[in-house]
């Protein structure tokens, strides 16, 4: 007969949350790591930072922050995968870039979770946090940052 070990651990989880607004960026991929760190405030020694963008035509991602040509290639690939002005789009009332922006947002994602270690984001050497702006005439974008420790 196998035994079952029950372990009771008491701990307190602290969650702080802030909402901030990014300024309007042009279409493309924009490094926002420094803005996120400024708006998130002092990070705990260990924990998680969860970011959520409150929009359906933009996304957030983590990727290389050393070579800007990576971002150009992202834009090229996303535009080839999801082109504008396609006859099969039904949702066209907000412009030819709107429906593709919704699809690209699904592909890029709208949330990230990043470990915090020794009071800093545990990003790789060449990693940065990016706003993925998919609209031609973008507006300010809201982000919710939750720190879990």
N, CA, C and O atoms as a GROMACS GRO file, in nm:
protein
  596
    1UNK      N    1   0.084  -0.118   0.000
    1UNK     CA    2   0.000   0.000   0.000
    1UNK      C    3   0.089   0.124   0.000
    1UNK      O    4   0.182   0.135   0.079
    2UNK      N    5   0.058   0.216  -0.089
    2UNK     CA    6   0.136   0.339  -0.097
    2UNK      C    7   0.086   0.439   0.007
    2UNK      O    8  -0.034   0.451   0.032
    3UNK      N    9   0.180   0.507   0.065
    3UNK     CA   10   0.144   0.608   0.165
    3UNK      C   11   0.125   0.744   0.100
    3UNK      O   12   0.182   0.771  -0.006
    4UNK      N   13   0.047   0.826   0.160
    4UNK     CA   14   0.023   0.962   0.114
    4UNK      C   15   0.077   1.057   0.219
    4UNK      O   16   0.043   1.048   0.337
    5UNK      N   17   0.161   1.147   0.175
    5UNK     CA   18   0.219   1.246   0.264
    5UNK      C   19   0.146   1.378   0.242
    5UNK      O   20   0.144   1.431   0.132
    6UNK      N   21   0.088   1.429   0.346
    6UNK     CA   22   0.022   1.559   0.340
    6UNK      C   23   0.111   1.661   0.407
    6UNK      O   24   0.154   1.642   0.521
    7UNK      N   25   0.138   1.768   0.338
    7UNK     CA   26   0.225   1.871   0.390
    7UNK      C   27   0.149   2.002   0.390
    7UNK      O   28   0.092   2.043   0.288
    8UNK      N   29   0.148   2.067   0.502
    8UNK     CA   30   0.080   2.195   0.514
    8UNK      C   31   0.185   2.305   0.525
    8UNK      O   32   0.267   2.306   0.617
    9UNK      N   33   0.181   2.397   0.431
    9UNK     CA   34   0.274   2.510   0.432
    9UNK      C   35   0.193   2.639   0.434
    9UNK      O   36   0.102   2.658   0.354
   10UNK      N   37   0.225   2.725   0.526
   10UNK     CA   38   0.158   2.854   0.534
   10UNK      C   39   0.250   2.961   0.477
   10UNK      O   40   0.365   2.974   0.519
   11UNK      N   41   0.200   3.037   0.382
   11UNK     CA   42   0.277   3.147   0.327
   11UNK      C   43   0.181   3.254   0.278
   11UNK      O   44   0.062   3.230   0.254
   12UNK      N   45   0.235   3.371   0.264
   12UNK     CA   46   0.156   3.485   0.222
   12UNK      C   47   0.200   3.526   0.082
   12UNK      O   48   0.319   3.547   0.057
   13UNK      N   49   0.106   3.538  -0.007
   13UNK     CA   50   0.136   3.586  -0.141
   13UNK      C   51   0.091   3.731  -0.149
   13UNK      O   52  -0.023   3.765  -0.115
   14UNK      N   53   0.180   3.816  -0.194
   14UNK     CA   54   0.150   3.958  -0.208
   14UNK      C   55   0.136   3.988  -0.357
   14UNK      O   56   0.220   3.950  -0.437
   15UNK      N   57   0.030   4.057  -0.392
   15UNK     CA   58   0.009   4.099  -0.531
   15UNK      C   59  -0.014   4.249  -0.531
   15UNK      O   60  -0.102   4.301  -0.462
   16UNK      N   61   0.066   4.318  -0.612
   16UNK     CA   62   0.042   4.460  -0.635
   16UNK      C   63   0.015   4.477  -0.783
   16UNK      O   64   0.070   4.406  -0.867
   17UNK      N   65  -0.070   4.570  -0.813
   17UNK     CA   66  -0.110   4.586  -0.953
   17UNK      C   67  -0.118   4.734  -0.986
   17UNK      O   68  -0.166   4.816  -0.908
   18UNK      N   69  -0.068   4.765  -1.105
   18UNK     CA   70  -0.076   4.902  -1.153
   18UNK      C   71  -0.112   4.901  -1.301
   18UNK      O   72  -0.075   4.810  -1.375
   19UNK      N   73  -0.185   5.002  -1.342
   19UNK     CA   74  -0.218   5.019  -1.483
   19UNK      C   75  -0.147   5.144  -1.531
   19UNK      O   76  -0.148   5.248  -1.464
   20UNK      N   77  -0.084   5.134  -1.647
   20UNK     CA   78  -0.018   5.251  -1.704
   20UNK      C   79  -0.046   5.258  -1.853
   20UNK      O   80  -0.088   5.162  -1.915
   21UNK      N   81  -0.020   5.376  -1.907
   21UNK     CA   82  -0.049   5.402  -2.048
   21UNK      C   83   0.081   5.426  -2.123
   21UNK      O   84   0.162   5.511  -2.085
   22UNK      N   85   0.100   5.350  -2.229
   22UNK     CA   86   0.212   5.376  -2.319
   22UNK      C   87   0.170   5.484  -2.416
   22UNK      O   88   0.054   5.488  -2.456
   23UNK      N   89   0.260   5.570  -2.455
   23UNK     CA   90   0.226   5.670  -2.557
   23UNK      C   91   0.199   5.600  -2.690
   23UNK      O   92   0.235   5.483  -2.708
   24UNK      N   93   0.137   5.669  -2.782
   24UNK     CA   94   0.112   5.612  -2.915
   24UNK      C   95   0.246   5.591  -2.985
   24UNK      O   96   0.328   5.682  -2.995
   25UNK      N   97   0.265   5.471  -3.033
   25UNK     CA   98   0.384   5.436  -3.110
   25UNK      C   99   0.344   5.414  -3.255
   25UNK      O  100   0.227   5.383  -3.283
   26UNK      N  101   0.436   5.428  -3.347
   26UNK     CA  102   0.410   5.396  -3.487
   26UNK      C  103   0.396   5.245  -3.501
   26UNK      O  104   0.433   5.169  -3.412
   27UNK      N  105   0.344   5.204  -3.613
   27UNK     CA  106   0.331   5.061  -3.640
   27UNK      C  107   0.470   4.996  -3.635
   27UNK      O  108   0.568   5.052  -3.684
   28UNK      N  109   0.476   4.878  -3.574
   28UNK     CA  110   0.603   4.806  -3.564
   28UNK      C  111   0.624   4.753  -3.424
   28UNK      O  112   0.532   4.750  -3.342
   29UNK      N  113   0.747   4.713  -3.398
   29UNK     CA  114   0.786   4.653  -3.271
   29UNK      C  115   0.876   4.750  -3.196
   29UNK      O  116   0.976   4.796  -3.250
   30UNK      N  117   0.839   4.782  -3.070
   30UNK     CA  118   0.906   4.888  -2.995
   30UNK      C  119   0.949   4.836  -2.859
   30UNK      O  120   0.869   4.782  -2.783
   31UNK      N  121   1.077   4.853  -2.828
   31UNK     CA  122   1.133   4.812  -2.701
   31UNK      C  123   1.075   4.898  -2.589
   31UNK      O  124   1.087   5.021  -2.592
   32UNK      N  125   1.011   4.835  -2.491
   32UNK     CA  126   0.946   4.909  -2.382
   32UNK      C  127   0.995   4.862  -2.245
   32UNK      O  128   0.934   4.896  -2.143
   33UNK      N  129   1.103   4.786  -2.240
   33UNK     CA  130   1.152   4.732  -2.112
   33UNK      C  131   1.171   4.842  -2.009
   33UNK      O  132   1.125   4.829  -1.895
   34UNK      N  133   1.238   4.950  -2.045
   34UNK     CA  134   1.265   5.058  -1.949
   34UNK      C  135   1.137   5.124  -1.900
   34UNK      O  136   1.125   5.157  -1.782
   35UNK      N  137   1.040   5.142  -1.989
   35UNK     CA  138   0.912   5.201  -1.948
   35UNK      C  139   0.842   5.109  -1.849
   35UNK      O  140   0.790   5.155  -1.747
   36UNK      N  141   0.840   4.980  -1.879
   36UNK     CA  142   0.776   4.882  -1.790
   36UNK      C  143   0.841   4.885  -1.652
   36UNK      O  144   0.772   4.888  -1.550
   37UNK      N  145   0.974   4.885  -1.648
   37UNK     CA  146   1.044   4.887  -1.520
   37UNK      C  147   1.014   5.015  -1.442
   37UNK      O  148   0.997   5.010  -1.320
   38UNK      N  149   1.007   5.127  -1.510
   38UNK     CA  150   0.975   5.254  -1.443
   38UNK      C  151   0.834   5.251  -1.386
   38UNK      O  152   0.812   5.293  -1.272
   39UNK      N  153   0.738   5.201  -1.463
   39UNK     CA  154   0.598   5.203  -1.421
   39UNK      C  155   0.566   5.095  -1.318
   39UNK      O  156   0.478   5.113  -1.235
   40UNK      N  157   0.637   4.981  -1.324
   40UNK     CA  158   0.609   4.871  -1.231
   40UNK      C  159   0.655   4.904  -1.089
   40UNK      O  160   0.605   4.846  -0.993
   41UNK      N  161   0.750   4.996  -1.076
   41UNK     CA  162   0.798   5.032  -0.943
   41UNK      C  163   0.904   4.934  -0.893
   41UNK      O  164   0.955   4.852  -0.968
   42UNK      N  165   0.934   4.946  -0.765
   42UNK     CA  166   1.037   4.861  -0.704
   42UNK      C  167   0.992   4.715  -0.707
   42UNK      O  168   0.881   4.681  -0.664
   43UNK      N  169   1.078   4.630  -0.760
   43UNK     CA  170   1.047   4.488  -0.768
   43UNK      C  171   1.092   4.418  -0.641
   43UNK      O  172   1.190   4.459  -0.578
   44UNK      N  173   1.020   4.312  -0.601
   44UNK     CA  174   1.060   4.236  -0.483
   44UNK      C  175   1.186   4.154  -0.511
   44UNK      O  176   1.230   4.144  -0.626
   45UNK      N  177   1.243   4.096  -0.408
   45UNK     CA  178   1.362   4.012  -0.423
   45UNK      C  179   1.336   3.894  -0.517
   45UNK      O  180   1.417   3.864  -0.604
   46UNK      N  181   1.222   3.828  -0.499
   46UNK     CA  182   1.182   3.718  -0.588
   46UNK      C  183   1.034   3.731  -0.617
   46UNK      O  184   0.959   3.788  -0.537
   47UNK      N  185   0.992   3.678  -0.729
   47UNK     CA  186   0.850   3.682  -0.764
   47UNK      C  187   0.831   3.672  -0.913
   47UNK      O  188   0.914   3.617  -0.986
   48UNK      N  189   0.719   3.726  -0.958
   48UNK     CA  190   0.682   3.725  -1.098
   48UNK      C  191   0.624   3.861  -1.136
   48UNK      O  192   0.555   3.925  -1.057
   49UNK      N  193   0.655   3.903  -1.257
   49UNK     CA  194   0.591   4.021  -1.314
   49UNK      C  195   0.502   3.972  -1.427
   49UNK      O  196   0.549   3.910  -1.523
   50UNK      N  197   0.374   3.999  -1.415
   50UNK     CA  198   0.279   3.963  -1.521
   50UNK      C  199   0.235   4.092  -1.589
   50UNK      O  200   0.194   4.187  -1.523
   51UNK      N  201   0.244   4.093  -1.723
   51UNK     CA  202   0.202   4.209  -1.802
   51UNK      C  203   0.088   4.169  -1.893
   51UNK      O  204   0.090   4.062  -1.953
   52UNK      N  205  -0.012   4.254  -1.902
   52UNK     CA  206  -0.129   4.229  -1.987
   52UNK      C  207  -0.162   4.357  -2.062
   52UNK      O  208  -0.182   4.462  -2.000
   53UNK      N  209  -0.167   4.351  -2.194
   53UNK     CA  210  -0.204   4.467  -2.274
   53UNK      C  211  -0.354   4.461  -2.299
   53UNK      O  212  -0.407   4.359  -2.343
   54UNK      N  213  -0.423   4.570  -2.271
   54UNK     CA  214  -0.569   4.573  -2.272
   54UNK      C  215  -0.625   4.614  -2.410
   54UNK      O  216  -0.711   4.701  -2.420
   55UNK      N  217  -0.574   4.549  -2.513
   55UNK     CA  218  -0.616   4.585  -2.649
   55UNK      C  219  -0.620   4.461  -2.737
   55UNK      O  220  -0.555   4.360  -2.707
   56UNK      N  221  -0.696   4.468  -2.845
   56UNK     CA  222  -0.711   4.354  -2.936
   56UNK      C  223  -0.642   4.375  -3.069
   56UNK      O  224  -0.651   4.289  -3.157
   57UNK      N  225  -0.572   4.486  -3.086
   57UNK     CA  226  -0.501   4.510  -3.212
   57UNK      C  227  -0.354   4.543  -3.187
   57UNK      O  228  -0.287   4.602  -3.273
   58UNK      N  229  -0.304   4.504  -3.071
   58UNK     CA  230  -0.162   4.517  -3.036
   58UNK      C  231  -0.126   4.399  -2.948
   58UNK      O  232  -0.214   4.330  -2.896
   59UNK      N  233   0.001   4.375  -2.932
   59UNK     CA  234   0.046   4.265  -2.848
   59UNK      C  235   0.171   4.304  -2.773
   59UNK      O  236   0.222   4.415  -2.788
   60UNK      N  237   0.220   4.210  -2.692
   60UNK     CA  238   0.348   4.227  -2.625
   60UNK      C  239   0.425   4.096  -2.638
   60UNK      O  240   0.366   3.988  -2.643
   61UNK      N  241   0.556   4.108  -2.644
   61UNK     CA  242   0.638   3.989  -2.657
   61UNK      C  243   0.775   4.015  -2.597
   61UNK      O  244   0.810   4.129  -2.564
   62UNK      N  245   0.851   3.909  -2.583
   62UNK     CA  246   0.991   3.917  -2.543
   62UNK      C  247   1.072   3.866  -2.661
   62UNK      O  248   1.043   3.761  -2.718
   63UNK      N  249   1.176   3.942  -2.696
   63UNK     CA  250   1.264   3.896  -2.801
   63UNK      C  251   1.395   3.973  -2.796
   63UNK      O  252   1.422   4.047  -2.701
   64UNK      N  253   1.477   3.955  -2.898
   64UNK     CA  254   1.611   4.012  -2.902
   64UNK      C  255   1.607   4.164  -2.896
   64UNK      O  256   1.527   4.229  -2.964
   65UNK      N  257   1.695   4.220  -2.813
   65UNK     CA  258   1.701   4.365  -2.802
   65UNK      C  259   1.836   4.422  -2.848
   65UNK      O  260   1.867   4.538  -2.821
   66UNK      N  261   1.916   4.340  -2.917
   66UNK     CA  262   2.049   4.385  -2.956
   66UNK      C  263   2.056   4.433  -3.101
   66UNK      O  264   2.131   4.527  -3.130
   67UNK      N  265   1.982   4.372  -3.190
   67UNK     CA  266   1.992   4.403  -3.333
   67UNK      C  267   1.856   4.447  -3.385
   67UNK      O  268   1.763   4.367  -3.389
   68UNK      N  269   1.844   4.572  -3.423
   68UNK     CA  270   1.714   4.627  -3.466
   68UNK      C  271   1.663   4.564  -3.595
   68UNK      O  272   1.544   4.576  -3.624
   69UNK      N  273   1.748   4.498  -3.672
   69UNK     CA  274   1.700   4.434  -3.795
   69UNK      C  275   1.606   4.318  -3.764
   69UNK      O  276   1.525   4.279  -3.848
   70UNK      N  277   1.617   4.262  -3.643
   70UNK     CA  278   1.523   4.157  -3.601
   70UNK      C  279   1.381   4.212  -3.604
   70UNK      O  280   1.289   4.145  -3.648
   71UNK      N  281   1.365   4.334  -3.557
   71UNK     CA  282   1.233   4.397  -3.552
   71UNK      C  283   1.179   4.424  -3.692
   71UNK      O  284   1.060   4.409  -3.717
   72UNK      N  285   1.266   4.463  -3.782
   72UNK     CA  286   1.225   4.482  -3.922
   72UNK      C  287   1.178   4.349  -3.981
   72UNK      O  288   1.077   4.344  -4.052
   73UNK      N  289   1.251   4.243  -3.951
   73UNK     CA  290   1.213   4.112  -4.002
   73UNK      C  291   1.079   4.066  -3.943
   73UNK      O  292   0.998   4.005  -4.013
   74UNK      N  293   1.056   4.095  -3.815
   74UNK     CA  294   0.925   4.065  -3.754
   74UNK      C  295   0.813   4.129  -3.834
   74UNK      O  296   0.715   4.063  -3.871
   75UNK      N  297   0.828   4.258  -3.860
   75UNK     CA  298   0.724   4.333  -3.933
   75UNK      C  299   0.702   4.271  -4.070
   75UNK      O  300   0.587   4.255  -4.113
   76UNK      N  301   0.808   4.237  -4.139
   76UNK     CA  302   0.797   4.176  -4.271
   76UNK      C  303   0.725   4.042  -4.266
   76UNK      O  304   0.634   4.017  -4.345
   77UNK      N  305   0.763   3.957  -4.173
   77UNK     CA  306   0.703   3.824  -4.163
   77UNK      C  307   0.556   3.833  -4.122
   77UNK      O  308   0.472   3.766  -4.181
   78UNK      N  309   0.525   3.915  -4.022
   78UNK     CA  310   0.386   3.930  -3.980
   78UNK      C  311   0.299   3.981  -4.095
   78UNK      O  312   0.187   3.934  -4.113
   79UNK      N  313   0.350   4.075  -4.173
   79UNK     CA  314   0.273   4.129  -4.286
   79UNK      C  315   0.255   4.027  -4.397
   79UNK      O  316   0.153   4.029  -4.467
   80UNK      N  317   0.350   3.938  -4.414
   80UNK     CA  318   0.334   3.832  -4.515
   80UNK      C  319   0.239   3.724  -4.467
   80UNK      O  320   0.162   3.670  -4.545
   81UNK      N  321   0.244   3.694  -4.338
   81UNK     CA  322   0.153   3.592  -4.283
   81UNK      C  323   0.009   3.641  -4.281
   81UNK      O  324  -0.084   3.564  -4.308
   82UNK      N  325  -0.009   3.769  -4.250
   82UNK     CA  326  -0.144   3.826  -4.234
   82UNK      C  327  -0.150   3.956  -4.315
   82UNK      O  328  -0.135   4.064  -4.259
   83UNK      N  329  -0.170   3.946  -4.446
   83UNK     CA  330  -0.172   4.066  -4.529
   83UNK      C  331  -0.300   4.147  -4.513
   83UNK      O  332  -0.403   4.096  -4.470
   84UNK      N  333  -0.291   4.273  -4.547
   84UNK     CA  334  -0.408   4.362  -4.547
   84UNK      C  335  -0.484   4.348  -4.678
   84UNK      O  336  -0.437   4.287  -4.774
   85UNK      N  337  -0.604   4.407  -4.681
   85UNK     CA  338  -0.686   4.418  -4.803
   85UNK      C  339  -0.720   4.284  -4.867
   85UNK      O  340  -0.716   4.269  -4.989
   86UNK      N  341  -0.753   4.187  -4.784
   86UNK     CA  342  -0.790   4.057  -4.839
   86UNK      C  343  -0.942   4.050  -4.857
   86UNK      O  344  -1.016   4.094  -4.770
   87UNK      N  345  -0.988   3.994  -4.967
   87UNK     CA  346  -1.132   3.991  -4.994
   87UNK      C  347  -1.211   3.903  -4.897
   87UNK      O  348  -1.333   3.916  -4.887
   88UNK      N  349  -1.142   3.815  -4.826
   88UNK     CA  350  -1.211   3.725  -4.734
   88UNK      C  351  -1.234   3.786  -4.595
   88UNK      O  352  -1.298   3.724  -4.511
   89UNK      N  353  -1.182   3.907  -4.569
   89UNK     CA  354  -1.209   3.972  -4.441
   89UNK      C  355  -1.349   4.031  -4.442
   89UNK      O  356  -1.387   4.103  -4.534
   90UNK      N  357  -1.425   4.001  -4.338
   90UNK     CA  358  -1.559   4.059  -4.320
   90UNK      C  359  -1.553   4.186  -4.236
   90UNK      O  360  -1.627   4.281  -4.260
   91UNK      N  361  -1.466   4.187  -4.138
   91UNK     CA  362  -1.453   4.300  -4.046
   91UNK      C  363  -1.359   4.404  -4.108
   91UNK      O  364  -1.237   4.396  -4.094
   92UNK      N  365  -1.419   4.501  -4.178
   92UNK     CA  366  -1.338   4.601  -4.250
   92UNK      C  367  -1.378   4.744  -4.216
   92UNK      O  368  -1.318   4.838  -4.269
   93UNK      N  369  -1.476   4.764  -4.131
   93UNK     CA  370  -1.530   4.897  -4.106
   93UNK      C  371  -1.428   4.991  -4.041
   93UNK      O  372  -1.438   5.113  -4.057
   94UNK      N  373  -1.328   4.937  -3.969
   94UNK     CA  374  -1.230   5.022  -3.901
   94UNK      C  375  -1.101   5.041  -3.980
   94UNK      O  376  -1.004   5.095  -3.927
   95UNK      N  377  -1.100   4.997  -4.105
   95UNK     CA  378  -0.981   5.017  -4.189
   95UNK      C  379  -0.918   4.886  -4.231
   95UNK      O  380  -0.942   4.781  -4.171
   96UNK      N  381  -0.838   4.893  -4.335
   96UNK     CA  382  -0.779   4.772  -4.392
   96UNK      C  383  -0.674   4.710  -4.301
   96UNK      O  384  -0.638   4.593  -4.320
   97UNK      N  385  -0.623   4.784  -4.204
   97UNK     CA  386  -0.523   4.728  -4.112
   97UNK      C  387  -0.585   4.669  -3.985
   97UNK      O  388  -0.515   4.606  -3.907
   98UNK      N  389  -0.716   4.690  -3.964
   98UNK     CA  390  -0.776   4.651  -3.836
   98UNK      C  391  -0.789   4.500  -3.819
   98UNK      O  392  -0.741   4.446  -3.720
   99UNK      N  393  -0.852   4.431  -3.912
   99UNK     CA  394  -0.868   4.286  -3.897
   99UNK      C  395  -0.732   4.217  -3.894
   99UNK      O  396  -0.712   4.130  -3.809
  100UNK      N  397  -0.638   4.251  -3.983
  100UNK     CA  398  -0.505   4.191  -3.970
  100UNK      C  399  -0.442   4.219  -3.833
  100UNK      O  400  -0.372   4.134  -3.779
  101UNK      N  401  -0.465   4.338  -3.778
  101UNK     CA  402  -0.410   4.370  -3.646
  101UNK      C  403  -0.467   4.278  -3.538
  101UNK      O  404  -0.394   4.237  -3.448
  102UNK      N  405  -0.596   4.246  -3.546
  102UNK     CA  406  -0.655   4.153  -3.449
  102UNK      C  407  -0.590   4.015  -3.459
  102UNK      O  408  -0.558   3.953  -3.357
  103UNK      N  409  -0.570   3.968  -3.580
  103UNK     CA  410  -0.509   3.836  -3.601
  103UNK      C  411  -0.364   3.837  -3.551
  103UNK      O  412  -0.320   3.743  -3.485
  104UNK      N  413  -0.290   3.941  -3.583
  104UNK     CA  414  -0.151   3.952  -3.539
  104UNK      C  415  -0.142   3.958  -3.387
  104UNK      O  416  -0.048   3.904  -3.328
  105UNK      N  417  -0.239   4.023  -3.323
  105UNK     CA  418  -0.242   4.030  -3.178
  105UNK      C  419  -0.255   3.890  -3.117
  105UNK      O  420  -0.191   3.858  -3.017
  106UNK      N  421  -0.339   3.807  -3.179
  106UNK     CA  422  -0.354   3.669  -3.132
  106UNK      C  423  -0.221   3.594  -3.148
  106UNK      O  424  -0.182   3.518  -3.060
  107UNK      N  425  -0.154   3.615  -3.260
  107UNK     CA  426  -0.027   3.546  -3.285
  107UNK      C  427   0.083   3.591  -3.189
  107UNK      O  428   0.159   3.509  -3.138
  108UNK      N  429   0.091   3.720  -3.164
  108UNK     CA  430   0.196   3.774  -3.077
  108UNK      C  431   0.166   3.749  -2.930
  108UNK      O  432   0.256   3.722  -2.851
  109UNK      N  433   0.039   3.756  -2.893
  109UNK     CA  434   0.000   3.740  -2.754
  109UNK      C  435  -0.025   3.872  -2.686
  109UNK      O  436   0.025   3.976  -2.728
  110UNK      N  437  -0.103   3.867  -2.580
  110UNK     CA  438  -0.140   3.988  -2.506
  110UNK      C  439  -0.092   3.987  -2.361
  110UNK      O  440  -0.125   4.076  -2.283
  111UNK      N  441  -0.013   3.886  -2.325
  111UNK     CA  442   0.036   3.882  -2.187
  111UNK      C  443   0.172   3.813  -2.179
  111UNK      O  444   0.207   3.730  -2.263
  112UNK      N  445   0.246   3.850  -2.076
  112UNK     CA  446   0.378   3.792  -2.047
  112UNK      C  447   0.390   3.769  -1.897
  112UNK      O  448   0.331   3.843  -1.818
  113UNK      N  449   0.464   3.669  -1.859
  113UNK     CA  450   0.502   3.649  -1.719
  113UNK      C  451   0.653   3.632  -1.716
  113UNK      O  452   0.709   3.547  -1.784
  114UNK      N  453   0.719   3.714  -1.635
  114UNK     CA  454   0.864   3.717  -1.629
  114UNK      C  455   0.908   3.695  -1.484
  114UNK      O  456   0.859   3.763  -1.393
  115UNK      N  457   0.999   3.601  -1.461
  115UNK     CA  458   1.049   3.581  -1.324
  115UNK      C  459   1.127   3.703  -1.274
  115UNK      O  460   1.190   3.775  -1.351
  116UNK      N  461   1.120   3.724  -1.145
  116UNK     CA  462   1.198   3.828  -1.077
  116UNK      C  463   1.297   3.756  -0.986
  116UNK      O  464   1.258   3.669  -0.908
  117UNK      N  465   1.424   3.793  -0.997
  117UNK     CA  466   1.530   3.731  -0.916
  117UNK      C  467   1.626   3.840  -0.870
  117UNK      O  468   1.674   3.920  -0.950
  118UNK      N  469   1.652   3.843  -0.742
  118UNK     CA  470   1.740   3.945  -0.682
  118UNK      C  471   1.694   4.086  -0.718
  118UNK      O  472   1.776   4.174  -0.745
  119UNK      N  473   1.563   4.106  -0.720
  119UNK     CA  474   1.505   4.239  -0.743
  119UNK      C  475   1.509   4.286  -0.887
  119UNK      O  476   1.484   4.403  -0.914
  120UNK      N  477   1.541   4.195  -0.981
  120UNK     CA  478   1.550   4.233  -1.122
  120UNK      C  479   1.475   4.132  -1.208
  120UNK      O  480   1.458   4.016  -1.170
  121UNK      N  481   1.430   4.180  -1.324
  121UNK     CA  482   1.367   4.087  -1.418
  121UNK      C  483   1.470   3.985  -1.464
  121UNK      O  484   1.584   4.020  -1.495
  122UNK      N  485   1.430   3.862  -1.467
  122UNK     CA  486   1.520   3.753  -1.505
  122UNK      C  487   1.511   3.730  -1.657
  122UNK      O  488   1.472   3.623  -1.703
  123UNK      N  489   1.547   3.833  -1.732
  123UNK     CA  490   1.551   3.825  -1.878
  123UNK      C  491   1.688   3.776  -1.922
  123UNK      O  492   1.788   3.797  -1.853
  124UNK      N  493   1.692   3.710  -2.037
  124UNK     CA  494   1.819   3.668  -2.093
  124UNK      C  495   1.901   3.788  -2.137
  124UNK      O  496   1.849   3.899  -2.146
  125UNK      N  497   2.028   3.765  -2.163
  125UNK     CA  498   2.121   3.871  -2.198
  125UNK      C  499   2.070   3.962  -2.310
  125UNK      O  500   2.083   4.084  -2.302
  126UNK      N  501   2.011   3.902  -2.412
  126UNK     CA  502   1.969   3.980  -2.529
  126UNK      C  503   1.818   3.997  -2.536
  126UNK      O  504   1.766   4.031  -2.642
  127UNK      N  505   1.747   3.974  -2.427
  127UNK     CA  506   1.601   3.983  -2.430
  127UNK      C  507   1.551   4.119  -2.384
  127UNK      O  508   1.608   4.182  -2.294
  128UNK      N  509   1.443   4.162  -2.447
  128UNK     CA  510   1.374   4.283  -2.408
  128UNK      C  511   1.224   4.265  -2.425
  128UNK      O  512   1.180   4.173  -2.494
  129UNK      N  513   1.146   4.352  -2.362
  129UNK     CA  514   1.001   4.349  -2.372
  129UNK      C  515   0.960   4.446  -2.482
  129UNK      O  516   1.006   4.560  -2.486
  130UNK      N  517   0.873   4.398  -2.571
  130UNK     CA  518   0.832   4.478  -2.686
  130UNK      C  519   0.682   4.500  -2.691
  130UNK      O  520   0.602   4.410  -2.663
  131UNK      N  521   0.645   4.621  -2.728
  131UNK     CA  522   0.508   4.649  -2.773
  131UNK      C  523   0.505   4.612  -2.920
  131UNK      O  524   0.591   4.653  -2.998
  132UNK      N  525   0.406   4.534  -2.958
  132UNK     CA  526   0.384   4.496  -3.098
  132UNK      C  527   0.265   4.579  -3.146
  132UNK      O  528   0.150   4.544  -3.120
  133UNK      N  529   0.293   4.687  -3.214
  133UNK     CA  530   0.187   4.776  -3.260
  133UNK      C  531   0.151   4.740  -3.403
  133UNK      O  532   0.234   4.749  -3.494
  134UNK      N  533   0.026   4.700  -3.423
  134UNK     CA  534  -0.017   4.649  -3.552
  134UNK      C  535  -0.108   4.744  -3.630
  134UNK      O  536  -0.147   4.713  -3.743
  135UNK      N  537  -0.142   4.858  -3.572
  135UNK     CA  538  -0.227   4.955  -3.642
  135UNK      C  539  -0.143   5.063  -3.707
  135UNK      O  540  -0.038   5.102  -3.657
  136UNK      N  541  -0.192   5.112  -3.822
  136UNK     CA  542  -0.123   5.220  -3.894
  136UNK      C  543  -0.132   5.352  -3.819
  136UNK      O  544  -0.037   5.431  -3.819
  137UNK      N  545  -0.245   5.377  -3.755
  137UNK     CA  546  -0.266   5.502  -3.680
  137UNK      C  547  -0.301   5.464  -3.537
  137UNK      O  548  -0.416   5.471  -3.494
  138UNK      N  549  -0.199   5.423  -3.466
  138UNK     CA  550  -0.218   5.370  -3.331
  138UNK      C  551  -0.250   5.482  -3.232
  138UNK      O  552  -0.227   5.600  -3.258
  139UNK      N  553  -0.302   5.440  -3.120
  139UNK     CA  554  -0.330   5.531  -3.010
  139UNK      C  555  -0.253   5.482  -2.888
  139UNK      O  556  -0.184   5.380  -2.894
  140UNK      N  557  -0.263   5.553  -2.779
  140UNK     CA  558  -0.199   5.510  -2.655
  140UNK      C  559  -0.252   5.372  -2.616
  140UNK      O  560  -0.368   5.339  -2.644
  141UNK      N  561  -0.168   5.293  -2.554
  141UNK     CA  562  -0.204   5.156  -2.517
  141UNK      C  563  -0.192   5.137  -2.366
  141UNK      O  564  -0.095   5.182  -2.304
  142UNK      N  565  -0.293   5.071  -2.307
  142UNK     CA  566  -0.295   5.046  -2.162
  142UNK      C  567  -0.234   4.909  -2.132
  142UNK      O  568  -0.259   4.810  -2.201
  143UNK      N  569  -0.153   4.908  -2.027
  143UNK     CA  570  -0.091   4.785  -1.979
  143UNK      C  571  -0.121   4.770  -1.830
  143UNK      O  572  -0.114   4.866  -1.755
  144UNK      N  573  -0.155   4.649  -1.790
  144UNK     CA  574  -0.170   4.616  -1.648
  144UNK      C  575  -0.046   4.537  -1.607
  144UNK      O  576  -0.014   4.435  -1.667
  145UNK      N  577   0.024   4.584  -1.505
  145UNK     CA  578   0.141   4.516  -1.451
  145UNK      C  579   0.107   4.464  -1.312
  145UNK      O  580   0.072   4.542  -1.223
  146UNK      N  581   0.116   4.334  -1.294
  146UNK     CA  582   0.092   4.271  -1.165
  146UNK      C  583   0.222   4.210  -1.115
  146UNK      O  584   0.285   4.131  -1.185
  147UNK      N  585   0.261   4.248  -0.995
  147UNK     CA  586   0.381   4.192  -0.932
  147UNK      C  587   0.334   4.095  -0.825
  147UNK      O  588   0.260   4.131  -0.734
  148UNK      N  589   0.380   3.972  -0.838
  148UNK     CA  590   0.341   3.866  -0.746
  148UNK      C  591   0.466   3.824  -0.669
  148UNK      O  592   0.567   3.784  -0.728
  149UNK      N  593   0.458   3.833  -0.537
  149UNK     CA  594   0.575   3.795  -0.455
  149UNK      C  595   0.530   3.720  -0.330
  149UNK      O  596   0.613   3.680  -0.249
   0.00000   0.00000   0.00000
